Amino acid sequence: SHLGDVQKGYEDWGGMLKSIVTENPDLRFALLGGDLVNDGNSSDEWEQFFVAASPIFKQIPLLPAPGNHDDTPLFWNFFALPENGPEGFKEEFYSFDYGNCHIAVLNSNKMGASKPYYNTLKNWLQEDFDNSNQRWKFLMFHYPPYPVVYDGHSYNLEANWVPLFEQCGVDIVFVGHQHVYMRTKPLRDSQIQADGKGI
């Protein structure tokens, strides 16, 4: 299951979680694409989030990516995430296999091409996917490369990261941030492709 930005209305969100699990009793884990709370420095908001989340996520793992609202010390203190990312970013960038799927989770707050560690992160992702023999390759992070409305982060992602995603054979990218449901047609080189020929 992939979930988007929570930020507010934690009690209602908790009720939605219960409905999702009731309708899908075989769920094994959930991905959450960032902005779990609105103020990542507020222990009160985190408490509300975990009160709403705990009935479900005591049963199945929650694997989050940080968003722009919650990439704070509290986020990193609360979650114990896989430590197989690049040096210095062990839990911010991580991956795991489930069934015939390989899933990588990225911190899109750190994915600017002008950052001194840009090549370190790209090289890690390339090696991570190159070393996977799984049939399906998924990515999750917060900012969308193809937003519904203008987003100051999308150009960097489309120009500097999407070509790598395509080279790595990524099948699906899950994102958040825009607070709407959307999906694209399969895309490659920013052009619509036939099914199975793009991300």
C-alpha positions in Angstrom: 0.0 0.0 0.0 1.3 3.5 -0.8 0.1 6.4 1.2 0.5 10.1 0.7 0.9 13.3 2.9 -1.0 13.0 6.2 -0.1 16.3 7.9 -3.4 16.9 9.6 -6.7 15.1 10.5 -4.8 12.2 12.1 -7.9 10.6 13.6 -9.7 10.5 10.3 -6.5 9.2 8.7 -6.4 6.4 11.3 -9.9 5.4 10.4 -9.0 5.3 6.7 -6.1 3.0 7.5 -8.4 0.6 9.3 -10.7 0.6 6.3 -7.8 -0.1 3.9 -6.5 -3.1 6.0 -10.1 -4.4 6.4 -10.6 -4.3 2.6 -7.0 -5.6 1.9 -6.2 -8.1 4.7 -3.2 -9.5 2.8 -1.2 -6.2 3.0 2.4 -6.9 4.2 3.7 -3.3 4.5 3.0 0.3 3.7 5.0 3.0 1.9 4.4 6.6 3.0 5.8 9.3 0.7 6.6 12.0 3.2 5.0 14.8 5.2 3.7 12.4 7.9 3.1 15.5 10.0 2.8 19.2 9.2 5.4 20.5 11.7 8.2 17.9 11.9 9.5 19.6 15.1 6.2 19.3 17.0 6.3 16.3 19.4 2.5 16.9 19.8 1.8 16.3 16.1 4.1 13.2 16.1 2.2 11.9 19.1 -1.1 12.4 17.2 0.3 10.7 14.2 1.5 7.6 16.1 -1.8 7.3 18.1 -3.6 7.1 14.7 -1.0 4.9 13.1 -0.2 2.4 15.8 -3.2 0.1 15.5 -2.2 -0.8 12.0 1.6 -0.4 12.1 1.9 -2.6 15.1 0.8 -5.3 12.6 2.6 -4.4 9.4 5.8 -2.3 8.8 5.6 1.3 7.8 8.4 2.4 5.4 8.5 6.2 5.0 10.4 8.7 2.9 10.8 12.1 4.5 9.0 15.1 3.0 9.6 18.8 3.2 7.6 19.2 6.4 9.0 16.3 8.4 12.7 15.9 7.5 13.7 16.7 11.1 15.6 15.1 14.0 12.3 13.8 15.4 11.6 11.9 12.1 15.0 10.2 12.2 14.7 9.4 15.9 11.3 7.8 15.5 12.0 5.4 12.6 14.5 2.5 12.4 15.0 2.1 8.6 17.3 -0.1 6.6 20.9 1.0 6.8 22.0 0.0 3.3 22.2 3.4 1.8 25.3 5.3 0.9 27.8 6.3 3.6 26.4 9.3 5.4 22.9 8.7 4.2 22.3 5.2 5.6 18.6 5.5 6.5 17.7 8.5 4.2 18.3 6.3 1.1 17.5 2.6 1.5 16.2 -0.3 -0.5 14.6 -3.7 0.1 13.1 -6.6 -1.7 9.6 -8.0 -1.4 8.6 -11.0 -3.5 9.7 -10.2 -7.0 10.0 -6.4 -6.4 12.9 -4.2 -5.5 12.0 -1.0 -3.8 14.3 2.0 -3.2 13.3 4.9 -1.0 15.0 8.3 -1.4 15.1 11.5 0.5 14.2 14.0 -2.2 15.2 16.9 0.0 18.8 15.8 -0.6 18.6 15.2 -4.4 19.7 18.7 -5.7 22.2 18.4 -8.5 24.3 21.2 -7.0 24.8 19.3 -3.7 28.4 18.1 -3.2 27.1 14.5 -2.6 25.0 14.4 -5.7 27.2 11.9 -7.5 27.5 9.7 -4.4 23.7 9.4 -4.3 23.3 8.7 -8.0 26.1 6.1 -8.0 24.5 4.4 -5.0 21.1 4.2 -6.8 22.7 2.9 -10.0 24.6 0.2 -8.1 21.6 -0.7 -6.0 19.4 -1.3 -9.1 22.2 -2.9 -11.1 22.7 -5.5 -8.3 19.0 -6.4 -8.2 17.6 -9.3 -10.2 14.0 -8.7 -9.2 11.4 -8.4 -12.0 9.8 -5.2 -10.8 11.7 -2.0 -9.8 10.0 0.7 -7.8 11.0 4.0 -6.3 9.4 6.2 -3.7 10.3 9.7 -2.7 8.4 13.0 -1.9 8.7 15.5 -4.7 7.1 14.6 -8.1 9.2 14.9 -11.2 6.0 15.6 -13.2 3.8 17.7 -10.9 0.1 18.6 -11.5 0.9 22.3 -10.6 4.3 24.1 -10.9 6.8 22.8 -8.3 10.2 24.3 -7.7 11.8 20.9 -7.3 10.4 19.2 -10.4 12.8 20.6 -13.0 15.9 19.2 -11.1 14.3 15.8 -10.7 13.2 15.6 -14.4 16.5 16.8 -15.7 19.0 15.2 -13.4 17.3 12.1 -12.0 14.6 10.8 -14.4 17.2 9.8 -17.0 18.9 7.6 -14.4 15.6 6.1 -13.3 15.0 5.2 -17.0 18.5 3.8 -17.4 18.0 1.7 -14.2 14.8 0.2 -15.6 12.5 1.6 -13.0 8.9 0.5 -13.6 6.9 2.7 -11.2 7.7 5.8 -9.1 5.5 6.7 -6.1 5.6 10.3 -4.9 3.6 12.7 -2.7 3.7 16.5 -2.0 0.9 17.7 -4.3 -2.1 16.6 -2.2 -4.0 15.2 -5.2 -4.3 11.7 -6.7 -2.7 11.5 -10.1 -0.9 9.1 -12.3 0.9 9.6 -15.6 0.9 7.4 -18.7 4.2 5.5 -19.2 6.9 8.1 -19.9 10.4 8.0 -21.3 12.4 11.0 -22.4 9.4 13.0 -21.2 7.2 11.5 -23.9 4.2 9.1 -23.6 5.1 5.5 -24.4 3.3 2.3 -25.0 2.5 0.3 -21.9 5.6 -1.4 -20.5 7.9 1.0 -22.4 8.2 3.8 -19.8 7.9 4.7 -16.2 
